[in-house]
Every structure is written in structure tokens, then in C-alpha cells.
Amino acid sequence: MADVIKKATRDSYGDALVEVSELYPDMVVLDADLAAATKTGTFKKACPDRFIDCGIAEANMMGVAAGIASTGRKVFASSFAMFAAGRAYEIVRNSIGYPHLNVKIGATHAGISVGEDGATHQCNEDIALMRTIPGMTVINPADDVEARAAVKAALEIDGPVYLRFGRLAVPVINDNADYKFELGKGITLKDGKDVTIVATGLMVYMAVEAAEMLKAEGIDARVINIHTIKPLDKELICKAAQETGCIVTAEEHSVIGGLGAAVAEAVTECCPVPVVKLGVNDEFGHSGPAVDLLKEYGLTAENIAAMAKKAVSLKK
Amino acid sequence: MDATIRKQLERTACKVRMGVIEGTFNAKSGHPGGSLSISDLLTYLYFAKMHVDPKNPKMQSRDRLVLSKGHTAPALYSVLAQRGFFDEAELKSLRHIGALLQGHPDMKHIPGVDMSTGSLGQGISAACGMALSGKLASDSYKVYAILGDGEIEEGQVWEAAMFAAHYQLDNLVAIVDNNGLQIDGKITDVMSPMPIDKKFEAFGWYVITMDAHDFDDIERAFNEAENISGKPVAIIQKSTKGKGVSFMENQVGWHGKAPNADEYKQAMDELQAALDSIKD
């Protein structure tokens, strides 16, 4: 992997905001004193007149974003996932979600790969929180290419969107000419017939690696990248359930309420097959280098492969 | 204020209050007390102050009103009906299944409602966003936000207060309905937000105090607010909860309770008598 390009999706977020700034001249970006970390600082540098710092007040920021959106202006509101989805949850629900306002929430530092800051800043619950809000679109991009495409796609739809970005630099895997981001559509990265690995965010590149490991053991794994967790591509997932007979999900999020839960919910209704969920178990994170934490919490290609074998063994 | 205009506003305010009673009586729930304390304010804003067009409720250049104390929606709905945004008959189905008028303001469906509110402390932030967006576009519209004196116990209000002053939102006027009562009792007993004026001043706002039930004083306050530049304006309106219905006035029990049939009749009779007493 030495020559693989790595980039954190938060950097992609900052870059994408600048990329779209001319196309949407009325767009404003809000942050809550974290511009340097969320990378909205990149936009601030390029478009200082359209950057609004709300200070350390995420609840108010979300309400301000709602008010701005109500006037017809496009707006991004940014903070760490913990504060955007966690602290400001009820404002996001009532001031943005209920009136279905056109606010894009750019949440960075999601998951345990926040690293050294530890449990208070490692949000493993944001997908669960955001996907319960009616009408909220939830996107968790896998790499730089997908993150930038997601920002553009979010701007093209009318309504609230939660975009989840990471702090840790991750391999760029979608830099191929035929890559296409379609909101609400999963991407089959590798076909297979024995088991389907459904992954999101930084677990996607690991899922591809896991499929290679399984291949060496004679297991033919399908790999699906789900960047849009809501609305979920149920058709693609149910088809995979039918054709491969079992599923393993992989996400850097709690196993409660996230991608795994969403996939299980879909599969139980269309084609009940074993669904093994890999994610952060019902526990908090702690401090440490991101890469070490991912290993400690079992968020590795090796563990995806192990879980895939478990899923295969559960098949009737 | 011109006497004819004042009398017209007083008459309209009586009708707005009757709508509050009509709505909450038919809903068998709702919040009459705090609705009656802001009825004069809303009447003044929608009939003498705000640039709005009932035929074009989403008009971009309109002045906007955010009822941050969203539970007093009956007063907002009643004034919007009087102003012609929708049929007055809608008030009778307030809070009913399938009705237009939700328990709390719903901007998606109700003509004239500029922001969905109800969870206290949130509306003022949205009002800040509207005001900021207007400033960025050099639009000339004004934004009015109405808060309860109990509502300002919410921390988010003070985040918004800081924001409005920091961005010099002089196109924003927040009116605090100081009726002195909240669900659990007197605001000074439950969790005192006093002194309200000094707090807003300390947060960088220009503060005006007014009598909430005197149209001359209301006009004086808003005229003063009009001339302030460089900072947001907070108008602390000294009001009477339940104003206009004798048995509801200053009674904490009427915060969130609907009148029964006898109470409904008495309230409507009193308001009708008040309306009839306003002679040209």
C-alpha cells in the first residue's frame, strides 16, 4: 500500500466547498470555532465573506442555518459529528428536519478514528441519530473522490443532508474514470456469490482487502460500498441477500442503529439471511493513535474476513 | 397614534383574542394565557408594521416573524386569519386530526408562518439566520422574534443573543413577552431570568421596555427600534397573561388549559363587550 494516495475526507470536504463556491454564489458556510479542524477553513480562506463563525454554540448554529435556509440560500453547517449530530440533535430535528429545510450538515471527526481526543469526541452514534429524522439524507463517503462528489450531490437536492467525514487519512480507492456517485445507490466494487460485504466510510477499502483475503481461502465475496445510508439502496442489498445468502456489514460506528442495523432492517423484510454486524460494539472509545484504535476495536480487513466466514457458516 | 387607527387596532385585537378562545375551546387544549398576552403585539405587527402580503405569503421581500414561544400559536393563527392568510373557520379545527393548524407553528403547510417552532429557545436562532441572510444580500426586510420570559431560561437563547450582537443584526427585533408566569409558577419562583433588560444590554443589544397592551406605547417602542443601527433590539413587553378575559388574567393555571363550555361563553361575552365598547 506504500504508493497509495491517502487523504482524510474532512480535507475533501473543505476542498469541495471551494470547488462549488462559484457554482453557488449565494452559498454560506457556518462553523462553530472548528474551521481549522473541519477544514471549512479552506472555504473561509477562499470566500471570507461567505464564511460565518458561530463560535462555540452548535445549537444556535443549527438554528441559524435553518433561518438562512428559509430565505432560499444554500447553507452548510459544520462541526464535529459529536456536536453536530449529538449536542445539536434536537435543533437538527425540530428546526431543520421538521420543516425539511435545505441545510447541509458537514460533520467531521466521526467515529473512533478521531484518535487521541478520546471518548468524548469519538462519535459512534451519529448515523443512528440522524437516520431516525424523517426526510434526512445520510451520507458516509469512503474516500476523497466520493466525499467531494457527495458534497456536490447534497447541493443538488432540496432538503436536509447529513454528511459524515473522517479525521484520519484514508486510501483513495475511487479514482477511476467510470466512478459515478448516485445518491441512494450503492456501488458493487466486486462481484461474488458466497457472501456480501456491505461497507461504508473508511471500512470500504478494508472490505476490498478482506475480499482478497477470502479469495485466497476459496470464498467468493461480493463487496458493496454504501455511501448513502439513508435512503438505503434496498434493492441492491436485497438482491445481494438473495444471491449470496449472507451478509457482513462493516462500519466505523456503533453496531446499534447504523449501517448494520439499516441493512438488517431491510433484509428481514425482503430476504431474511444471516447478517453479521462489524462495528463498534456497545461501548465508548478511548484515547490512542487512530490506526491502533481501529485495530483494537476490530475494525480491520482481517476481522471483516473473519466475520464473513462466520456469516457463511450461519447460512442454512 | 391616530385615534382612528388605534381604535381599529383595538377592535382587531379583540377579534384576535376571540379567535384564541375559539381555537383552544374547539381543540380542548392549547395555550390561551400566553396567546392573549401577545395578541396586541401581533395585531400591531401584522396590521400596522410588517410588510406582508396574504396573497403572496412567501414573498422574498416580506418582513418575517418567528414565534419562538411557539405554544402561543393560537394567537399567531388568529391574527393570520384576521389578516387574510387563510379562512377564519380554520381556527375551529385547531389541533384536530387532518387540520391545517398544528398545535405548534408549521411553516411547511400554514400560509404566513415563517418558521416552525415549538421547542423553546430555537426560534430566536432561526430569526438570527434570517436576519443574517438578509444582511448578506442587502435585503431590507426586518425580522421579528417573539420569546417568552420563561423561554429565555433556555441556554440557546443566549447563544443566539451573542450571535445577533456579534453580527450587528440591526434588522432583528426580539420581543420578550414578560407576563411573569410559566407552567410551574411565577418565573421569579421557578428560575428567575431577571433582570431581563440588563441581560440583553450586557449581551450587546439595545433594549426598550413597553406596555404590551397600549397601542400608543407599542408604536413608540417600535418607532424607537426602527432608528437603532449597529445592534439588535430587544423589546421587553410588560404584559398580562390571559389579558382580556377576566378569569384568565394573571392565572398560571391558564397557561395550557382550554376553556370549558361555560368559560368559553363567558370569555366570548367579555371580548364581545370589549369590542362593542370601542366607539368611533
HADDOCK unambig.tbl for C-alpha pairs under 7 A between the chains (distance, minus, plus):
assign (segid A and resid 54 and name CA) (segid B and resid 163 and name CA) 6.76 0.50 0.50
assign (segid A and resid 57 and name CA) (segid B and resid 159 and name CA) 6.06 0.50 0.50
assign (segid A and resid 59 and name CA) (segid B and resid 156 and name CA) 6.33 0.50 0.50
assign (segid A and resid 60 and name CA) (segid B and resid 125 and name CA) 5.33 0.50 0.50
assign (segid A and resid 60 and name CA) (segid B and resid 156 and name CA) 5.90 0.50 0.50
assign (segid A and resid 60 and name CA) (segid B and resid 159 and name CA) 5.88 0.50 0.50
assign (segid A and resid 60 and name CA) (segid B and resid 160 and name CA) 5.72 0.50 0.50
assign (segid A and resid 63 and name CA) (segid B and resid 122 and name CA) 6.20 0.50 0.50
assign (segid A and resid 63 and name CA) (segid B and resid 125 and name CA) 4.66 0.50 0.50
assign (segid A and resid 63 and name CA) (segid B and resid 126 and name CA) 4.67 0.50 0.50
assign (segid A and resid 64 and name CA) (segid B and resid 125 and name CA) 4.93 0.50 0.50
assign (segid A and resid 64 and name CA) (segid B and resid 126 and name CA) 4.68 0.50 0.50
assign (segid A and resid 64 and name CA) (segid B and resid 128 and name CA) 5.79 0.50 0.50
assign (segid A and resid 64 and name CA) (segid B and resid 129 and name CA) 3.95 0.50 0.50
assign (segid A and resid 65 and name CA) (segid B and resid 129 and name CA) 6.03 0.50 0.50
assign (segid A and resid 66 and name CA) (segid B and resid 126 and name CA) 5.66 0.50 0.50
assign (segid A and resid 66 and name CA) (segid B and resid 129 and name CA) 6.84 0.50 0.50
assign (segid A and resid 67 and name CA) (segid B and resid 126 and name CA) 3.89 0.50 0.50
assign (segid A and resid 67 and name CA) (segid B and resid 127 and name CA) 5.87 0.50 0.50
assign (segid A and resid 67 and name CA) (segid B and resid 128 and name CA) 6.85 0.50 0.50
assign (segid A and resid 67 and name CA) (segid B and resid 129 and name CA) 4.14 0.50 0.50
assign (segid A and resid 67 and name CA) (segid B and resid 130 and name CA) 4.63 0.50 0.50
assign (segid A and resid 68 and name CA) (segid B and resid 129 and name CA) 4.51 0.50 0.50
assign (segid A and resid 68 and name CA) (segid B and resid 130 and name CA) 5.02 0.50 0.50
assign (segid A and resid 68 and name CA) (segid B and resid 133 and name CA) 5.44 0.50 0.50
assign (segid A and resid 71 and name CA) (segid B and resid 130 and name CA) 6.33 0.50 0.50
assign (segid A and resid 71 and name CA) (segid B and resid 133 and name CA) 6.99 0.50 0.50
assign (segid A and resid 91 and name CA) (segid B and resid 122 and name CA) 6.84 0.50 0.50
assign (segid A and resid 95 and name CA) (segid B and resid 116 and name CA) 6.62 0.50 0.50
assign (segid A and resid 99 and name CA) (segid B and resid 107 and name CA) 6.44 0.50 0.50
assign (segid A and resid 99 and name CA) (segid B and resid 108 and name CA) 5.72 0.50 0.50
assign (segid A and resid 99 and name CA) (segid B and resid 116 and name CA) 6.24 0.50 0.50
